[in-house]
Amino acid sequence: MDQGVIGSIFTVIVFVSFIGIVIWAFSSRNKKKFDEAANLPFADEEDSQPAKNNKQES
């Protein structure tokens, strides 16, 4: 096997991996998990607001 064949095999492996990741990322069964993960920063703000108010009142 020369360097050209090894490079071609590596390119095909990387391309197939990329296509697999794209299909996984855009599949409909993962949408709920991704939507919940996208809203995590906003959930932290709601939790930290009462803690700040309690410290200011003390």
N, C-alpha and C positions, 0 to 999 in steps of 0.2 A: 504494500500500500504506500503510495507516495503522498506527499503533502497535499496535493490537489484533491484526492479522494477523501482524505481525513477532513479537510476543510469543508467539502461538500456535505459529508455526513453530519458534521457539527452544525452546519447551517440548517439542514433539514430538521435536526433535533430541536434547535432553538426556535425555528418557525412553528413546528408542531406544538411546542410548549406555549408559545405566544398565543396561538389560536385557542388552545385549551384554556388559558387564563382569561381570554376575552369572552369565550362562551360561558365560563363560570361566573364572571363578573356581571354579565348581562342576562343571566338566566332568571326566570321569573320566580323560582322557588327561593332565591336568596334575597329578593327585594325587601321583604319584611325585616330581615336581619340588618340589611344595609340602611334602611330607613331609621331603624332604632339607633344604630351607631351614629348616623348623621345628626341625630337630635341629642346626643349625649352632652355636648358642651352647653346646651341650653338648660338641660336638667340640672347641671351643677350650679348654675346661677340661681335657680329657684331654691336649692338647698342651702346655699351660702347666704342668701339675703336674711332669713330669720336669725342666723347666727350673728350677723353684724348688728342687727337691731338689738339683740339681747346684750351685746357688749356695750353698746352706746347707752343703754338705759341704766346699767349698773353703776 
